[in-house]
Amino acid sequence: MTPDRAYGQCRSLVECPSLLQLLKNTNRTPQETQYLQQSMCDQVGTQIYVCCKSQTAVRAATFSSSSSANLLPSTRDCGKSFDDRIHGGNVTRIDEYPWLALIEYTKPGNIKNFFCGGSLINKRYVLTAAHCVTGRALQSNVPTGVRLGEWDRSTSPDCERLINNKLDCADPHFDVGIEEIISHPSYNENAANRLYDIALIRLDREVAYTHFISPVCLPMQEEMRSRKFDAMKLDVSGFGATETGTSSNMKLKAAIDAWSHTACRQKYATKRIYLQNSQMCAGGEAGIDSCTGDSGGPLVVRQKLDNRDVYILAGIVSFGPKQCATAGWPGVYTRVGAYADWILENIKP
């Protein structure tokens, strides 16, 4: 909350035009100077962070009636992961994280491979990282499709042997084409902090929800939009793929802890990488990190919404230390709640 009790977000001062203008005003009143001082919410080195007034509350009030919001699934249909039978280990069960998507790339000679992940958010859209669908690295690898419902890339169909020795088999995986890619317009691949690392992929046809293909819930509620999930346990999943190579045929998972935003900003500031409020950090335990997942893949947390236990997409795998899973260095994720309005503004029927 701002000093005058309005909703706000803790942002770099340079990202808050109203307070930056007030700071530059040499004729401001003592009350305005006090307001500036009370607006400060953090400091990393010489970088000042302030509580900047947000229009999020206004938009959230009309969220339930907006046409784009109605394109997202309700909690009856999203965030369902059928994982009650066993928990732990780094290989998923056959029906865990059914929103996980693989992005297919095609290079000259019609050679296809999967280098990034994403999350199904409704019947026509997958959410991923901007660096997975734009930039110099993709000049020879063009995103051409999305695969859903995959568990083991070396077998078809995918089957898991249960404790009673019976086989539990999934439906065949589903390959779908790409109609449109919408990267955040402010994303700059040369920025060290990879700010605005988020993109939408519009599929070329609707996807039918099944036991093995269903969407994740998005943090659209006002309280969820601003949460950073500090010190909570989150799950990252994927096939261990990045935009430069692959490492696993099996869908993998890892349980990792979220860092406090202040601690992570201070950590990366030592490398002159300045994180912002729209990012979050998790991991940092030796050998366990989002290397287990994909670039662009989901970081989810289990929460109770509408009296249902569902998985919410807290973050998108963005970047981390050069040596993956380095102790004391968490991975950096695009915080999805910060882009709730951008997502609503860019999805269509």
N, C-alpha and C positions, 0 to 999 in steps of 0.2 A: 504494500500500500504506500502511496505517496504521502508526504507530510499533510496534505489536505484530504487524505482518506479516499483517494481515487485508486482504481486498479492500475498497477504498473508492472514493468519488467526491469530487472537489474541489467543495464546495458552499459557499454563503454560510453563515456561522455560524448565522444565524437559521433556516436550513433543516435544521439538524442538532440535533435535540432532546437527544441524549445529551451532546454536548459543550457545548451551551448550558447545560444543567443543571449540568454540572461547573463551568463558568465562574461560575455564580451561587452555587455552594457556597463559602461563606466559610471552611469548615472543611476544605477539601481538603488532602491531604498534599503534600509537596514533589514526590513522584513523580507525582502527578496534575497538578500545575502544569507539570512537565516534559513530561508527555504532551500537555497542551494546547498548549504551545509548539511541540513537534515535529509536531503535527497541522496547523499552519498551512501552507497550500500557496500562498496568494496574498493580495494586498491591492490594492484599487482605491480610492483616496481613503481614506475612513474605513471602508470595507466590508472585513471580514475573511473570507477563505475558508479552510475547513479540510477535511482528508481525513476524510470521514464514512464510518463502516462501512456496508457495503452487504450486502444479502441476495442480490445478483445472482449471486454465485459458487455459492450453494446452488441457486438456481433453474436456473442454467446446467448444473449437473451432471445435473439431471433433464430437461433440455430435450428430448433426443432421444426420451424415452419419454412426454412429456406429450401428451395428446390434442390440445390446441390447436396445438402445434408441428407435429403431423402434418398439419394443415390447410394448412400453407404448402408451396409447391413445393420440390423438391430443386434442387440446382445443375444438374441435367440439363435442367430446364425453365425456370429463371428467369435473368434478367440477360443474355439473348441479344440482341445488337443487330447486325444484319447490315450492318456499315459498313466492311468491309475494302476496298471498291473505291476509296474516296476519303476523305480526311480534310481538314477545313478548310472555311472559309466558314460563313455563318450560316444557310443554308437546308439542312435535312436531306435525306438521301436518302430514298426512298420507304419503306424498311423499317428506318430507324433509330428507336431508342427506342420499341419496340412496346408498352410499358407505359403510354405517355402517355394520359391520359384528359382529356376535356373535360366540365365539369359544366354541364348545361343548367338554365336558370332560366326560370320562367314568371311573367309579370305579368298584371294584369287585362286582359281582352280576349283572353286566350290567346296573348299575344305571347311568343315564345320567343327566347332568346339564350344565348350561352356567355360566362361572365365569369370562370371560375376553372379551374384544372387539378387534376390528381391523378395517382396512380400505381396501376396494377393490381398487387395483391400476391398474389391467388389467384383462383379462379374465381368468388368471390362478393363480394370486397371491393376497394374503392379507398381509398387513404390520401390525405388532403388536409389543408389547414389549417382549424382551427376557425373562423377569421374568414370562411371561404368558405361556411360552412353555418349560421352562427348570428349573431345580433346585429341591431342596429337597421337596418343598411344593407340587410338582406334582407327587411324587412317587406313590400315590394312586389315583390320578386323571390324567388320560392320555388324552391329546388332541386327539380327534378322528374325529372331523368334524367341519364344518363351516356353519352357517345359514345366509342367505342373504335375504333381502326384508321383514324383520320382523318389525312390528310396535306395535302390542299388543299381548303379548305372551299368553293371556288368551282367545283369540278368533281366529277362522279360518273359513272363511276369515276375514281379517281386514276391517272394514268399519267405515267411519267417516260421521256424519250427518252434512250437509252443512246448510248455513243460510236459504236456501229455503226449508229446511226440507227433501231434497233428500239425499240418501245415496251415498257416494263416496267410492267404494270398491277397495282394492288393489288386485293384483294377489296373489295367494298362496305363502307363503314363500318358499325359495329354500334351501334344505339341500344338502351339497356336502361333499365328503370325503377328507381326507388329504393324499397327495402323499409323501410330504417331508417337513420337518421343518429345516430352516437354521437360527440358532441364530448367532449373531456376535461372532466371536471366542474370542474376548477380553473381553466379558462380564463376570463379576465375581459377583455372587450373594452375596458374603460377603463384597463387597465394599460399604461403607456407601453412596457414591454419585451415585451408580447405573449407572456408566458410561457404554456406549455401550449398553444401554437397548433397543435393536432393533432386530427384527427377521422377516423373510419372511416365509409365509406358502404357499406352492405350492399345489393347489387344484388338485384332481385326474381327473378332466375333465374341459373343458371350460365352462364358464358361459356366457349366452346370456344377453346382455344389454337390459333392459326394462325401462319403466317409473319409476319403483320402485327399480331397481337394476342397478347401473351404477357407474363407478370409480370416484375417486377424482383425481384432478391434483396434480402432484408432483413438488416441487420447483427445477427444473433441470436447469433453466436459470442461468447464472453466477451471476447476481445481486440477484436472489432469494436464491441461495445457502448460501450466507453469511448473509442474513438478520435475525435479531432477533425480528423484528416487535415490537420494544419498544413502549410502550404507545398506541398501537393499540387495537381495540376491536376484540376479537376472539370468536369463538363458540366452545364449547365442547359438545359432544353428546354421549348418550349411554343409557343403561338400569340400571344404578346405580349399576353395578356389579363389584366385585373384585375377586381375586383368592380365597377368603375365604367365599364368600357369595353373595346373590342377594338381591335386595331391591325394584325392580319395574318391573311390567309387561309391562309398556309403554315405548316407546322410548322417552327419555328426552333430554333437551338441556339447556345450560346456556351461557349467554354472559359474558365474563370475559376480564379484561384488562391485557395486557402483561406488565411485569415489565422491568425496565432497567436491563441489565445483571449485571452491576456493583452493583446496589442496592441489587439484589437477592443474588449474591455471598457473599456480606458482611453479609446479613441476615443469610444465612445458615452457614457461617464460624463461627458464634457465637456458633453453635452446633458441630463444628469441622467436618462439611460436606463441602467439597471443590468442588464446581461446576466448570465445564469446558466449553470451548467455544462451545462444541457440545450439550449443554443443554440450555434450556430457561425456563422462569418462567411466570406464569400468575395466576390471581385470587387473593386470600387473603382477599376477602370481606366476612364478617361473614355470614354463611349459604348458600353461593353461591360459588361453586367450582367444581373441577372435580369429587367430590363424585357423582355429577349428572351424570357423564359419567362412563365409564368402565376403569379399568386398560387395557393398550394397545390400548385404543380407540383414536379417532381422535380429534385433536385441529386444527380447520381450520380458514382461513381468506379469505375474499373476495377481489380479486384483478383483475385488467384488464390485460389480456394476449392475444396477437394477436387480439386486439380490441374486446375481449369478456370478459364479467364479469363472472368470474369463482371462485370456491372455491379451495384453495390450501391447502394441508396438511402441516401445519407449524410444528406441534408437535405430539408426541405420549405420552399419559398419562403414567408417570413413577412412581413418588412417591410424597409424601407431608408430612405435619405434622401428627403426630399420631392421633390427634383429627381433623378429616376432617373439612374443611371450617372454620378454625380458623382465626379470624380477624388478619391481618397483616402478615400472613404466606402464601405465594403463593404456588401453586402446581408446581412441577418440571416436565418438559417434555423433552423427547429426541427430539432435533432439527433435523428435517428430512433433511434439506438442507445440513447439515454437512455430511450426509451419502449418498449423491446422487451417488457418484462413487461406493460405496459398493453395493448399490441396483442394479446398472447397471451391475456390475461384477457378480452378483449372480442370475439374472433372466435368463431364457432360454425359447425357444418357447414351 
